[in-house]
């Protein structure tokens, strides 16, 4: 799988393209060298044959046919290895002189040039060999063949072709290996950046991309990204500090204002004035709830992925307690409150924060489900995860807004008439994140006019065995031993 992913990288594809261009260049170069070398050797052989023909023609012009026969016999006698080939025949192919017995049949003809095989049929006593010759007619109907044994030349050509093929194969193999190694090295550097980026996206804003100190392109990219991250964190901290300071500084005067309004409410005798004062107290309570939620979210985000009071928690029992608390509220709206809870599901975390998360989701479901609607609460196990789901038959959330409802103060357009401040799901998201969980949003009744919303929170299941191994210090050999006292 890793090899397959390696082959899909853009770096390897670029290396592969370079390999193709390089291999094509090498092939053209070797082909040119072969063409020039083989052509030169063939031309040299043809020139040798032409020189012999010129000598024989001169003898023929000076001494006639008898002189031609004599000179052919002399040359055959001086060449016992038969590197040069001669055959003079009559018009009916009867031999007059030469070191070939018969005229070669089935020879490959190229104009006046022929290529044939020397074998027993021609009176050749050795192993079959390749030959090349030129044929022309002599005055009087005589036929003359003058050639050379080119078997050594063909063997040399075959060796050159084999060398070129091996050279191309080795070139492609080395180019492929080099491309793979280059791609692997580059992919490792990119994977370091990807891993660091994923950690940062998961909330570890203190992570930075490591550099090698080589000041190459990747080091420059890492330094620029790190500077950008520092700037982003600085701006985020500034914005968070301002919002937290505003919430903290305004909470005290708002509390005093709320208490004064409540005191005024108790002192006013006029019914209309009492109603106005009661509304003002309710608005102050809403503002205080908003500021308290902001401060609580800020404290959760400041913790990162750690909680203050981590311990094993029965998620099933915790959800049952929350359902018992909100069941009466659902009955007031004549809502069907269905509970499918596995009380054996255990997680590890802060019980108070988890209860706040569960309560917010159940409260939202009740709030946005109409009277006589349906609410379903589930707790179950899914392999190594604990799953908590809340589904309702309310107005639901459009698909294009599901990715935004966890933002602070964001509210779906259809729900703006409902009371709330848009911070409940932001708090749920923060609690889920510090417990290393995930949230999924789905339509509870897909295709219906009111599809409702199903919120699925997935948390790591508590594993007592792994917890004992983590809590026991390593032995002298560096290994961990299970606590036998448990």
C-alpha positions as CSV (number, residue, x, y, z in Angstrom):
1,X,0.0,0.0,0.0
2,X,2.8,2.4,0.8
3,X,4.5,1.5,-2.5
4,X,1.3,2.2,-4.3
5,X,0.9,5.6,-2.6
6,X,4.5,6.3,-3.4
7,X,4.0,5.7,-7.1
8,X,1.0,8.1,-7.1
9,X,3.0,11.1,-5.8
10,X,3.6,14.0,-8.1
11,X,7.3,13.8,-7.3
12,X,7.5,10.3,-8.6
13,X,5.5,11.2,-11.7
14,X,7.8,14.1,-12.4
15,X,10.8,11.7,-11.9
16,X,9.1,9.2,-14.3
17,X,8.6,11.9,-16.9
18,X,12.3,12.9,-16.5
19,X,13.2,9.2,-16.9
20,X,11.3,8.9,-20.1
21,X,12.9,12.0,-21.6
22,X,16.4,10.8,-20.4
23,X,15.8,7.3,-21.7
24,X,14.6,8.7,-25.1
25,X,17.7,10.8,-25.3
26,X,20.0,7.9,-24.5
27,X,18.2,5.7,-27.0
28,X,18.5,8.3,-29.8
29,X,22.2,8.7,-29.0
30,X,22.9,4.9,-29.0
31,X,20.9,4.5,-32.1
32,X,22.9,7.1,-33.9
33,X,26.2,5.5,-32.7
34,X,25.0,2.1,-33.9
35,X,23.8,3.5,-37.2
36,X,27.2,5.2,-37.8
37,X,29.3,2.2,-36.6
38,X,27.3,-0.5,-38.5
39,X,27.1,1.7,-41.6
40,X,30.8,2.4,-41.5
41,X,31.7,-1.3,-41.2
42,X,29.2,-2.3,-44.0
43,X,30.5,0.5,-46.2
44,X,34.1,-0.7,-45.5
45,X,33.2,-4.3,-46.6
46,X,31.5,-3.0,-49.7
47,X,34.5,-0.9,-50.6
48,X,36.7,-4.0,-50.2
49,X,34.5,-5.9,-52.6
50,X,34.5,-3.0,-55.0
51,X,38.3,-2.9,-54.9
52,X,38.5,-6.6,-55.7
53,X,36.1,-6.2,-58.6
54,X,38.1,-3.3,-59.9
55,X,41.3,-5.4,-59.9
56,X,39.5,-8.3,-61.6
57,X,38.1,-6.0,-64.2
58,X,41.5,-4.6,-65.0
59,X,42.9,-8.2,-65.4
60,X,39.9,-9.1,-67.7
61,X,40.5,-6.1,-69.9
62,X,44.2,-6.9,-70.3
63,X,44.2,-10.7,-70.4
64,X,40.7,-11.7,-71.4
65,X,38.6,-14.6,-69.9
66,X,41.6,-16.9,-69.5
67,X,43.5,-14.2,-67.6
68,X,40.4,-13.6,-65.4
69,X,40.2,-17.3,-64.6
70,X,43.9,-17.4,-63.8
71,X,43.8,-14.5,-61.4
72,X,40.7,-15.8,-59.6
73,X,42.5,-19.2,-59.0
74,X,45.6,-17.3,-57.7
75,X,43.5,-15.3,-55.3
76,X,41.7,-18.4,-54.0
77,X,45.0,-20.1,-53.5
78,X,46.3,-17.1,-51.5
79,X,43.2,-17.0,-49.2
80,X,42.8,-20.5,-47.6
81,X,40.3,-19.1,-45.1
82,X,38.0,-18.0,-47.9
83,X,37.4,-14.6,-46.5
84,X,37.0,-13.4,-50.1
85,X,34.5,-15.3,-52.3
86,X,34.7,-15.8,-56.0
87,X,32.6,-17.7,-58.6
88,X,32.8,-17.4,-62.4
89,X,30.2,-19.4,-64.4
90,X,28.9,-19.7,-67.8
91,X,25.5,-18.5,-68.8
92,X,24.1,-21.9,-67.7
93,X,25.8,-21.5,-64.2
94,X,28.5,-24.0,-65.0
95,X,31.5,-23.3,-62.8
96,X,34.7,-22.0,-64.5
97,X,36.7,-20.8,-61.4
98,X,36.3,-19.8,-57.8
99,X,36.0,-21.2,-54.3
100,X,32.2,-21.7,-54.5
101,X,30.8,-24.8,-56.2
102,X,27.4,-23.6,-57.3
103,X,25.6,-20.3,-57.7
104,X,23.7,-19.4,-54.4
105,X,20.0,-19.9,-54.8
106,X,17.4,-18.0,-52.8
107,X,19.8,-15.2,-52.1
108,X,18.4,-11.9,-50.9
109,X,19.0,-9.4,-53.7
110,X,19.5,-5.7,-53.3
111,X,20.1,-4.5,-56.9
112,X,23.4,-5.9,-58.0
113,X,24.2,-6.9,-54.3
114,X,23.1,-10.2,-52.8
115,X,23.2,-11.6,-49.2
116,X,23.3,-15.4,-48.8
117,X,24.4,-18.2,-46.4
118,X,27.5,-20.2,-47.0
119,X,26.6,-23.9,-46.4
120,X,27.3,-27.3,-47.8
121,X,25.2,-26.7,-50.9
122,X,27.8,-24.2,-52.1
123,X,30.7,-26.5,-51.2
124,X,31.4,-24.8,-47.9
125,X,33.0,-27.2,-45.4
126,X,32.7,-25.2,-42.2
127,X,29.7,-24.1,-40.2
128,X,27.1,-21.9,-42.0
129,X,28.2,-18.3,-42.3
130,X,26.7,-15.1,-43.8
131,X,28.2,-13.6,-47.0
132,X,27.7,-10.5,-49.1
133,X,28.6,-10.3,-52.7
134,X,28.1,-8.3,-55.9
135,X,27.0,-9.9,-59.2
136,X,27.5,-8.7,-62.7
137,X,27.7,-10.2,-66.2
138,X,31.0,-10.4,-68.1
139,X,31.1,-10.2,-71.9
140,X,30.2,-13.4,-73.6
141,X,27.3,-14.3,-71.2
142,X,29.7,-15.2,-68.3
143,X,28.5,-14.5,-64.7
144,X,30.9,-13.3,-62.0
145,X,30.2,-13.2,-58.2
146,X,32.7,-11.4,-55.9
147,X,31.9,-11.2,-52.2
148,X,33.2,-11.4,-48.6
149,X,32.4,-13.5,-45.6
150,X,30.5,-11.0,-43.3
151,X,29.7,-13.4,-40.5
152,X,32.2,-11.6,-38.2
153,X,30.7,-8.3,-39.1
154,X,27.1,-9.5,-38.3
155,X,28.3,-11.0,-35.0
156,X,29.9,-7.6,-34.1
157,X,26.6,-5.9,-35.1
158,X,24.7,-8.3,-32.9
159,X,27.1,-7.6,-30.0
160,X,26.5,-3.9,-30.4
161,X,22.8,-4.4,-30.5
162,X,22.9,-6.5,-27.3
163,X,25.0,-3.9,-25.6
164,X,22.6,-1.2,-26.6
165,X,19.6,-3.2,-25.3
166,X,21.4,-3.9,-22.0
167,X,22.5,-0.3,-21.8
168,X,18.9,0.9,-22.3
169,X,17.6,-1.6,-19.7
170,X,20.2,-0.6,-17.1
171,X,19.5,3.1,-17.9
172,X,15.8,2.6,-17.4
173,X,16.3,0.6,-14.2
174,X,18.7,3.1,-12.7
175,X,16.4,6.0,-13.7
176,X,13.5,4.3,-12.1
177,X,15.4,3.5,-9.0
178,X,16.7,7.1,-8.8
179,X,13.2,8.5,-9.4
180,X,11.8,6.3,-6.6
181,X,14.6,7.3,-4.2
182,X,14.2,11.0,-5.0
183,X,10.4,10.7,-4.7
184,X,10.7,8.9,-1.4
185,X,13.1,11.5,0.0
186,X,10.8,14.3,-1.1
187,X,7.6,12.5,0.1
188,X,9.2,12.1,3.5
189,X,9.7,15.9,3.8
190,X,6.2,16.6,2.6
191,X,4.7,14.0,5.0
192,X,6.4,15.7,7.9
193,X,4.7,18.9,6.8
194,X,1.4,17.1,6.4
195,X,1.6,15.4,9.8
196,X,2.4,18.7,11.6
197,X,-0.5,20.4,9.7
198,X,-2.9,17.6,10.8
199,X,-1.8,18.1,14.5
200,X,-2.3,21.8,14.2
201,X,-5.8,21.3,12.7
202,X,-6.6,19.0,15.6
203,X,-5.9,21.8,18.0
204,X,-2.2,21.5,18.8
205,X,-1.4,25.1,17.8
206,X,2.0,25.0,19.4
207,X,3.3,22.5,16.8
208,X,5.7,23.7,14.2
209,X,7.2,22.2,11.1
210,X,10.8,21.0,11.8
211,X,13.7,22.1,9.6
212,X,17.0,20.4,8.8
213,X,19.2,23.5,8.7
214,X,20.1,23.0,5.1
215,X,18.3,26.1,3.9
216,X,17.0,24.3,0.9
217,X,13.5,24.8,-0.6
218,X,11.8,22.7,2.0
219,X,13.5,24.5,4.9
220,X,12.5,27.9,3.4
221,X,8.9,26.6,3.0
222,X,8.9,25.3,6.6
223,X,10.2,28.6,8.0
224,X,7.6,30.6,6.1
225,X,4.8,28.3,7.2
226,X,6.0,28.5,10.8
227,X,6.1,32.3,10.7
228,X,2.6,32.3,9.3
229,X,1.4,30.0,12.1
230,X,3.1,32.2,14.7
231,X,1.3,35.2,13.2
232,X,-2.1,33.4,13.1
233,X,-1.7,32.2,16.7
234,X,-0.8,35.7,17.8
235,X,-3.9,37.2,16.1
236,X,-6.1,34.4,17.4
237,X,-4.9,34.9,20.9
238,X,-5.4,38.6,20.6
239,X,-9.0,38.2,19.4
240,X,-9.6,35.5,22.1
241,X,-8.1,37.7,24.8
242,X,-10.3,40.7,23.7
243,X,-13.5,38.6,23.7
244,X,-12.6,36.9,27.0
245,X,-11.7,40.2,28.6
246,X,-15.0,41.8,27.4
247,X,-17.0,38.9,28.7
248,X,-15.1,38.8,32.1
249,X,-15.2,42.6,32.6
250,X,-18.9,43.0,31.7
251,X,-20.1,40.0,33.7
252,X,-19.6,41.8,37.0
253,X,-21.5,45.0,36.1
254,X,-24.2,42.9,34.5
255,X,-24.6,40.9,37.6
256,X,-25.0,44.0,39.7
257,X,-27.5,45.4,37.1
258,X,-29.4,42.2,37.3
259,X,-29.5,42.2,41.1
260,X,-30.7,45.8,41.1
261,X,-33.4,45.0,38.6
262,X,-34.5,42.1,40.7
263,X,-34.6,44.4,43.8
264,X,-36.6,46.9,41.8
265,X,-39.0,44.1,40.7
266,X,-39.6,43.2,44.3
267,X,-40.3,46.9,45.3
268,X,-42.6,47.9,42.4
269,X,-46.3,47.7,43.0
270,X,-47.5,48.6,39.5
271,X,-48.3,45.5,37.4
272,X,-47.1,47.0,34.2
273,X,-43.8,48.1,35.7
274,X,-43.3,44.7,37.3
275,X,-43.7,43.1,33.9
276,X,-41.2,45.4,32.3
277,X,-38.7,44.8,35.2
278,X,-39.2,41.0,34.9
279,X,-38.4,41.2,31.2
280,X,-35.3,43.2,31.9
281,X,-34.2,40.6,34.5
282,X,-34.7,37.8,31.9
283,X,-32.7,39.8,29.4
284,X,-29.9,40.2,31.9
285,X,-30.0,36.5,32.7
286,X,-29.6,35.8,29.0
287,X,-26.7,38.1,28.7
288,X,-25.0,36.6,31.8
289,X,-25.6,33.1,30.3
290,X,-23.9,34.2,27.1
291,X,-20.9,35.6,28.9
292,X,-20.6,32.6,31.1
293,X,-20.7,30.3,28.1
294,X,-18.0,32.4,26.3
295,X,-15.8,32.1,29.3
296,X,-16.4,28.4,29.7
297,X,-15.6,27.8,26.0
298,X,-12.4,29.9,26.4
299,X,-11.3,27.9,29.4
300,X,-11.9,24.6,27.6
301,X,-10.0,25.7,24.5
302,X,-7.1,26.9,26.7
303,X,-6.8,23.4,28.2
304,X,-6.0,21.9,24.8
305,X,-6.5,18.1,24.8
306,X,-6.3,17.7,28.6
307,X,-9.1,17.8,31.2
308,X,-8.8,18.7,34.8
309,X,-10.5,15.7,36.3
310,X,-9.9,12.6,34.1
311,X,-11.4,9.4,35.4
312,X,-13.5,6.4,34.1
313,X,-17.1,7.5,33.5
314,X,-20.1,5.3,32.6
315,X,-21.4,7.2,29.6
316,X,-24.7,5.1,29.8
317,X,-25.4,6.1,33.4
318,X,-24.5,9.7,32.7
319,X,-26.9,10.0,29.8
320,X,-29.6,8.2,31.8
321,X,-29.2,10.9,34.5
322,X,-29.4,13.7,31.9
323,X,-32.5,12.1,30.4
324,X,-34.2,11.9,33.8
325,X,-33.5,15.6,34.3
326,X,-35.0,16.6,30.9
327,X,-37.8,14.0,30.7
328,X,-40.3,16.3,32.4
329,X,-39.5,19.1,30.0
330,X,-40.3,16.7,27.1
331,X,-43.5,15.6,28.7
332,X,-44.6,19.3,28.9
333,X,-44.5,19.4,25.1
334,X,-46.1,15.9,24.8
335,X,-42.9,14.7,23.1
336,X,-42.1,11.0,22.7
337,X,-38.8,10.6,24.6
338,X,-37.2,7.3,23.5
339,X,-34.1,6.0,25.3
340,X,-31.9,3.2,23.9
341,X,-29.0,3.2,26.4
342,X,-26.3,0.6,27.0
343,X,-25.2,1.4,30.6
344,X,-22.0,-0.7,30.3
345,X,-20.4,1.8,27.9
346,X,-17.4,3.4,29.6
347,X,-15.3,6.4,28.6
348,X,-12.5,8.3,30.2
349,X,-12.8,12.0,30.9
350,X,-14.2,14.8,33.0
351,X,-17.7,13.8,34.2
352,X,-18.9,17.4,34.6
353,X,-17.9,18.4,31.1
354,X,-19.4,15.3,29.5
355,X,-22.7,15.9,31.4
356,X,-22.7,19.5,30.1
357,X,-22.2,18.2,26.5
358,X,-25.0,15.6,26.9
359,X,-27.3,18.1,28.5
360,X,-26.8,20.7,25.8
361,X,-27.6,18.2,23.0
362,X,-30.7,16.9,24.7
363,X,-31.9,20.4,25.5
364,X,-31.4,21.5,21.9
365,X,-33.4,18.5,20.7
366,X,-36.3,19.3,23.0
367,X,-36.2,23.0,22.1
368,X,-36.3,22.5,18.3
369,X,-38.7,19.5,18.3
370,X,-42.4,20.6,18.0
371,X,-45.1,19.4,20.3
372,X,-45.9,15.7,20.0
373,X,-42.6,15.2,18.2
374,X,-40.1,12.5,18.7
375,X,-36.7,12.5,20.5
376,X,-34.4,9.5,20.4
377,X,-31.4,9.2,22.7
378,X,-28.9,6.3,22.2
379,X,-25.7,5.1,23.8
380,X,-23.9,2.1,22.3
381,X,-20.5,0.6,21.6
382,X,-18.9,0.6,18.1
383,X,-15.6,-1.4,18.2
384,X,-13.1,0.7,20.1
385,X,-15.5,3.7,20.4
386,X,-18.4,4.8,22.6
387,X,-21.2,6.4,20.6
388,X,-23.8,8.9,22.0
389,X,-26.6,9.9,19.6
390,X,-29.5,12.4,19.9
391,X,-32.1,12.5,17.2
392,X,-35.2,14.7,16.9
393,X,-38.0,15.4,14.5
394,X,-37.6,19.1,14.3
395,X,-36.9,21.4,11.4
396,X,-33.4,20.0,10.9
397,X,-30.2,21.7,9.6
398,X,-29.6,22.3,5.8
399,X,-26.6,20.3,4.5
400,X,-24.8,23.5,3.5
401,X,-25.0,24.8,7.1
402,X,-24.0,21.6,9.0
403,X,-20.3,22.6,8.9
404,X,-21.0,26.0,10.4
405,X,-23.3,25.4,13.4
406,X,-20.4,24.7,15.8
407,X,-19.1,28.3,15.3
408,X,-19.7,30.7,18.1
409,X,-23.0,32.7,17.8
410,X,-23.9,30.9,14.6
411,X,-27.6,30.0,14.3
412,X,-29.6,28.3,11.5
413,X,-31.9,30.7,9.8
414,X,-35.0,28.8,10.7
415,X,-34.1,28.7,14.4
416,X,-33.4,32.4,14.9
417,X,-36.9,32.9,16.4
418,X,-36.1,30.4,19.2
419,X,-34.4,31.6,22.4
420,X,-30.7,31.0,22.6
421,X,-27.3,32.5,21.9
422,X,-25.7,30.2,19.4
423,X,-23.0,28.9,21.9
424,X,-24.4,25.6,23.0
425,X,-23.0,23.6,20.1
426,X,-19.7,25.5,20.4
427,X,-19.4,24.2,23.9
428,X,-20.3,20.7,22.8
429,X,-17.6,20.9,20.1
430,X,-15.0,22.1,22.6
431,X,-15.8,19.3,25.1
432,X,-15.7,16.6,22.4
433,X,-12.3,17.9,21.1
434,X,-10.6,17.8,24.5
435,X,-11.9,14.2,24.9
436,X,-10.3,13.3,21.5
437,X,-13.7,12.6,20.0
438,X,-15.6,13.5,16.9
439,X,-19.1,14.8,16.0
440,X,-21.2,13.9,13.0
441,X,-24.4,15.6,11.9
442,X,-27.1,13.7,9.9
443,X,-30.8,14.0,9.0
444,X,-32.8,11.9,11.5
445,X,-35.6,11.4,8.9
446,X,-34.1,11.8,5.5
447,X,-36.5,13.0,2.8
448,X,-39.2,14.2,5.2
449,X,-40.5,17.8,5.2
450,X,-39.0,18.2,8.7
451,X,-36.0,15.8,8.5
452,X,-34.9,16.6,12.0
453,X,-31.3,16.3,13.2
454,X,-29.2,13.4,14.5
455,X,-26.1,14.4,16.3
456,X,-23.6,11.5,16.7
457,X,-20.7,12.0,19.2
458,X,-18.0,9.3,19.1
459,X,-15.6,9.1,22.0
460,X,-12.7,6.6,22.7
461,X,-13.9,3.7,24.9
462,X,-12.3,3.3,28.3
463,X,-9.9,0.4,28.3
464,X,-8.9,-0.6,31.8
465,X,-6.1,-2.9,30.6
466,X,-4.4,-0.1,28.6
467,X,-4.8,2.3,31.5
468,X,-3.0,-0.1,33.9
469,X,-0.2,-0.4,31.4
470,X,0.1,3.3,31.0
471,X,0.1,3.9,34.8
472,X,2.8,1.2,35.6
473,X,6.4,2.5,35.2
474,X,8.8,0.8,32.7
475,X,11.0,-2.0,34.0
476,X,14.8,-2.0,33.9
477,X,14.7,-3.4,30.4
478,X,12.5,-0.6,29.3
479,X,9.4,-2.8,29.0
480,X,6.0,-2.2,30.7
481,X,4.5,-4.8,33.1
482,X,0.8,-5.1,34.0
483,X,-0.2,-4.2,37.5
484,X,-0.9,-7.6,39.1
485,X,-2.5,-6.1,42.2
486,X,-5.6,-4.9,40.2
